[in-house]
């Protein structure tokens, strides 16, 4: 399984787990709150029913009528029971049909007891009247609470399913981007280190071999001079590679302070690359802010590449509307190689026999990227190559 998929699944499971837990907590709280509210209304109904039954002869007609109206407007009940507590044994037998021992204990401690009996909910309390002491029990189906709880369960389930889908898609999107970016950076660094080691190892091996050959036997001064010249050339090659590697690394890791940037007129800037083999055309001048030394390195690398692979044919630099194009009529780049030419140390398959280490274009792209410029390339084998640099400043 790909790392991005693993990360997105782990993130999704964790997030969805929190959503489910939050939904369950909300459901329990909501159900408990709804049940308590229903018990409260049920108790009011029970007290109204008790008042209507036992206080009929004590209330004037208006007050009694109000009691009746409150009872009629209260929640519906399934059963209303009044048990005389004068005979405790008989009363306990009747009460035991609805209340367990702990609930009976609470009732005789003058507490309101809320309970469940099958699919019914009920409330019970002791009512004191001049006719005697009675246990009042009122039972109801609680259709409101059950319906609300059912609706809440389905709603939470729907929300969890919707949230699951959305969170998975979001996590997959961001995890894929993040992990793929990290993986790409890791693979690039890995390739960079491997290629750098290879590029440095080649001249060092050549230097070592030249030294071993020179030390094998006595040689003439001219032979020693030739060996030292080859060693010097390979040493220069190592130094150039190391300089480019250091510059490449610094360019990728450091940000320029805007106060240290130079105001550069591109029309004047590109004139430094004009010579017998390079033609400069200016259609529209524009100005950018950049470090001139870095920008020079970037453009020089691209122009040098164009000259190197143009087989002596002219190179053209054109400036117009925040765009610089560098075109040659050289050997071109194979189509399958184009997407890799900005990778460090990558060289096209048709460049064998032409010296180079594959750092120039990757370094140019890194430098141009620092100044909000994007570089693209179009090429056909044996027809030439066009590099396009677009600035967005």
Residue pairs with C-beta under 8 A, 6 or more apart in sequence:
2 179
3 179
3 183
4 172
4 175
4 176
4 178
4 179
4 180
4 183
5 172
5 175
5 176
7 171
7 175
7 178
7 179
8 168
8 171
8 172
8 175
8 176
11 171
11 175
12 164
12 167
12 168
12 171
12 172
15 167
15 171
16 160
16 163
16 164
16 167
16 168
19 159
19 160
19 163
19 164
19 167
20 160
23 156
23 159
23 160
24 156
26 156
27 149
27 152
27 153
27 156
30 148
30 149
30 152
31 145
31 149
31 152
34 144
34 145
34 148
34 149
35 121
35 142
35 145
38 75
38 121
38 140
38 142
38 144
38 145
39 114
39 121
39 123
41 74
41 75
42 75
42 77
42 114
42 121
42 122
42 123
42 138
42 140
43 112
43 114
43 123
43 125
44 74
45 71
45 74
45 75
45 77
45 138
45 140
46 80
46 123
46 124
46 125
46 136
46 137
46 138
47 125
47 127
47 136
48 67
48 70
48 71
48 74
49 71
49 77
49 80
49 136
49 138
50 82
50 127
50 134
50 136
51 67
52 64
52 67
52 68
52 71
53 82
54 127
54 129
54 131
54 134
55 64
55 67
55 129
56 64
59 67
75 140
75 144
76 140
77 138
77 139
77 140
78 120
78 139
78 140
78 141
79 120
79 137
79 138
79 139
80 136
80 137
80 138
80 139
81 94
81 98
81 135
81 136
81 137
81 138
81 139
82 127
82 134
82 135
82 136
82 137
83 91
83 94
83 95
83 134
83 135
83 137
84 91
84 132
84 133
84 134
85 91
85 126
85 132
85 133
85 134
85 135
86 132
86 133
91 135
92 104
95 104
95 107
95 124
95 135
95 137
96 104
98 115
98 117
98 122
98 124
98 137
98 139
99 107
99 113
99 115
99 124
100 115
103 113
103 115
103 124
106 113
107 113
107 124
107 125
107 126
107 135
108 126
110 125
110 126
111 125
112 123
112 124
112 125
113 123
113 124
113 125
114 121
114 122
114 123
115 121
115 122
115 123
115 124
116 122
117 139
119 141
120 139
120 140
120 141
120 142
121 139
121 140
121 141
121 142
121 145
122 137
122 138
122 139
122 140
123 137
123 138
124 135
124 136
124 137
124 138
125 135
125 136
126 133
126 134
126 135
126 136
127 133
127 134
127 135
127 136
188 343
188 344
191 343
191 344
191 345
192 344
192 345
195 344
195 345
195 358
196 241
196 245
196 344
196 345
198 345
199 241
199 345
199 357
199 358
200 238
200 241
200 242
203 234
203 235
203 237
203 238
203 241
204 234
204 238
206 230
206 234
207 231
207 234
207 235
207 238
210 227
210 230
210 231
210 234
211 227
211 231
213 227
214 223
214 224
214 227
219 227
240 357
241 357
241 359
244 357
244 359
244 360
244 363
245 359
247 297
247 363
248 344
248 359
248 362
248 363
248 366
251 294
251 363
251 366
251 367
251 370
252 366
255 370
256 290
256 291
256 370
258 289
260 291
261 289
261 290
261 291
262 289
262 290
262 291
262 292
263 287
263 288
263 289
264 287
264 288
264 289
264 290
264 292
264 295
265 285
265 287
266 285
266 286
266 287
266 288
266 319
266 324
267 282
267 285
267 319
269 292
269 295
269 296
269 299
270 280
270 282
270 299
270 317
270 319
270 324
271 280
272 296
273 280
273 299
273 300
273 303
273 317
274 280
274 317
277 307
277 310
277 312
277 314
277 315
278 303
278 307
278 314
278 315
278 316
278 317
279 314
279 315
279 316
279 317
280 316
280 317
280 318
280 319
281 316
281 317
281 318
281 319
282 319
282 320
283 318
283 319
283 320
283 321
284 319
284 320
284 321
285 319
286 319
286 321
286 322
286 391
288 371
288 373
288 391
288 393
289 371
289 393
290 370
290 371
294 367
294 370
295 367
295 371
297 363
297 364
297 367
298 363
298 364
298 367
298 368
299 324
299 326
299 364
301 360
301 361
301 363
301 364
302 326
302 360
302 361
302 364
302 375
302 387
302 389
303 315
303 317
303 326
304 360
305 360
305 361
306 315
306 326
306 327
306 328
306 330
306 385
306 387
307 315
307 328
308 354
308 356
309 328
309 330
309 331
309 351
309 354
309 385
310 328
310 329
310 330
310 331
310 384
311 330
311 331
313 328
313 329
313 330
313 384
314 328
314 329
315 326
315 327
315 328
316 325
316 326
316 327
316 328
317 324
317 325
317 326
318 324
318 325
318 327
322 390
322 391
322 392
322 393
323 388
323 389
323 390
323 391
324 388
324 389
324 391
325 386
325 387
325 388
325 389
326 386
326 387
326 389
327 384
327 385
327 386
327 387
328 384
328 385
329 383
329 384
330 384
330 385
331 350
331 351
331 381
331 382
332 350
332 379
332 380
332 381
332 382
332 383
332 384
332 385
333 341
333 348
333 350
333 377
333 379
333 381
333 385
334 348
334 349
334 350
334 381
335 379
335 381
336 349
337 346
337 348
337 349
337 350
338 377
338 379
340 346
341 348
341 361
341 377
342 361
342 362
342 365
342 375
343 358
343 362
344 358
344 359
344 362
345 357
345 358
345 359
345 362
346 358
346 362
347 356
347 358
350 381
364 375
365 375
368 374
368 375
368 389
371 391
371 393
372 391
372 392
372 393
373 389
373 390
373 391
373 392
374 389
374 390
374 392
375 387
375 388
375 389
375 390
376 387
376 388
376 390
377 385
377 386
377 387
377 388
378 385
378 386
378 388
379 385
379 386
